[in-house]
């Protein structure tokens, strides 16, 4: 098939690679414009931008697709379908309607659960037993379009980083399968009554509230790892927890209970497994304590 690919972050790269490997003609890649980062505000291309250049595919990065000229240029590609994976820009109706088979999206949840910007994070945070990928045909609503294929995976004790990488591969495989069967797949409408929403993660909500039960905080640690990273303050220093485990100890919430940095919660306690100090690499609890002894009675805020 003649395709347009639309994506921006690392999550989208496996899908682009899978389309090329399957023999599809990717006529153009759309990605968000390079961002400026670092002290020198140097332009940094997105992961999809870099991969498209390496593959020698025509690259486009408009700031918006609302301009009629951009919409005309999109339609002029004469694509059989557009494949969208975490593109990050609104697709106007003219863009959705341009390809023969429309725009197909790789969404990181089992729709209609967790429509929106942060489906992986929110599934872990809520304590869902499984999550997955939905291949859907896009429409104007927020992740409301009819579903073509699904693939599920257990969450277990995975972090958002773990699931991000796993779901990126599942999504790539499902999209190739969907395109191979595009003429025979039956689209299933979503049940809006079952929909839940996954708003974008804010750094503020990643601060650990030790008045909550330990089981809730353990999920939050996994949900917000690696970004933005759940955090606490201890002796005036901000520390990120990237992995933690529940412990049956009890005490005043926010109080360190032993020399293993076990912190009492509303119910139960939380013990760090992997931590990160500001400006430092992630480290194990043993490595952290080797240079930063924490005594019982210390307060975590």
LINKA-V266255 format. One record per residue. N is the residue number from 1. PSI is psi in whole degrees, -180 to 180 (none if undefined). Layout:
BEGIN
N|PSI  N|PSI
END
This chain:
BEGIN
1|153  2|120  3|154  4|135  5|137  6|113  7|167  8|-57  9|-176  10|-36  11|-32  12|-20  13|-44  14|-33  15|-44  16|-46  17|-40  18|-37  19|-43  20|-44  21|-30  22|-4  23|8  24|152  25|104  26|99  27|-28  28|146  29|128  30|134  31|165  32|153  33|154  34|141  35|159  36|127  37|164  38|174  39|-35  40|5  41|49  42|140  43|130  44|116  45|153  46|162  47|-39  48|-40  49|-51  50|-40  51|-40  52|-40  53|-42  54|-32  55|-7  56|31  57|142  58|131  59|135  60|137  61|66  62|150  63|-22  64|156  65|14  66|-22  67|131  68|-34  69|-39  70|-39  71|-38  72|-40  73|-37  74|-48  75|-32  76|-17  77|-25  78|52  79|148  80|-34  81|157  82|132  83|125  84|130  85|102  86|50  87|-48  88|2  89|149  90|135  91|111  92|164  93|-37  94|-34  95|-44  96|-33  97|-13  98|-49  99|153  100|-46  101|14  102|-162  103|123  104|131  105|141  106|106  107|136  108|48  109|173  110|87  111|149  112|8  113|131  114|59  115|149  116|-164  117|-28  118|59  119|-34  120|-49  121|-48  122|-32  123|-43  124|-48  125|-38  126|-10  127|23  128|146  129|-27  130|162  131|-165  132|-156  133|140  134|128  135|120  136|155  137|123  138|146  139|-176  140|-29  141|166  142|99  143|38  144|-3  145|165  146|145  147|139  148|-43  149|153  150|151  151|126  152|156  153|143  154|147  155|-40  156|-127  157|31  158|150  159|171  160|-39  161|-42  162|-50  163|-35  164|-50  165|-40  166|-45  167|-30  168|-40  169|-44  170|-43  171|-41  172|-45  173|-43  174|-36  175|-41  176|-41  177|-42  178|-43  179|-35  180|-23  181|25  182|-29  183|-12  184|-13  185|138  186|121  187|136  188|124  189|144  190|147  191|103  192|-26  193|-20  194|3  195|140  196|160  197|144  198|84  199|158  200|145  201|134  202|151  203|-33  204|-39  205|-10  206|-5  207|129  208|131  209|104  210|3  211|-13  212|160  213|150  214|-37  215|-33  216|-45  217|-36  218|-39  219|-40  220|-41  221|-45  222|-38  223|-36  224|13  225|130  226|-13  227|139  228|-7  229|117  230|144  231|159  232|167  233|133  234|124  235|39  236|2  237|138  238|129  239|133  240|141  241|121  242|-24  243|146  244|164  245|150  246|143  247|148  248|-1  249|159  250|155  251|-174  252|126  253|132  254|2  255|132  256|129  257|-17  258|-175  259|8  260|16  261|31  262|125  263|126  264|142  265|-175  266|-44  267|138  268|-166  269|163  270|131  271|124  272|147  273|-46  274|130  275|165  276|121  277|157  278|127  279|6  280|160  281|161  282|148  283|160  284|164  285|-42  286|-45  287|-39  288|-48  289|-23  290|-33  291|0  292|73  293|132  294|122  295|154  296|140  297|-15  298|145  299|137  300|128  301|none
END
